[in-house]
Amino acid sequence: VSKLRALLAATPGIESFHDFRTRAGRIPHVDFHVVVKAETTAKQVHDLFLDLQTKIRAIVGPSTRVLMHADPLDG
């Protein structure tokens, strides 16, 4: 969990993150919300997700289900 939190905190384009949850089991789950600048495009968010999904699976395992929700930065 600490490695995943450190990954999210160090990822360019993520202003902050919240609602971070993990679940172990036959198919591990990692679920979180990221806050991105309001001008971030859908393609940039999609590319961010794909990059994070690869990095998270490298930490947790290749069958990990990764769910990410993007919120715009207010203000």
C-alpha positions, 0 to 999 in steps of 0.5 A: 500500500505504501508503494502504491501511495508513493507512486500516486504522490510522485506521478506528474499530472496528479495534483492529489488523490483520495478514496484510495482502496485496495482489496487482496484476494484471487483478483486484487483490486486497487481503486482511487480518485485522482485530482487533475488540473481542469484543463487536462484532456480526456486523452491525457487522463486516459494515458495517465490511467494506462501508465498507472495501470502498468506500474500498479500491476508491476507492484501488485501483480498482473491480474490486478484490477485497477479502477481510477476516477478523475476529478477536476481541480477546483479553483 
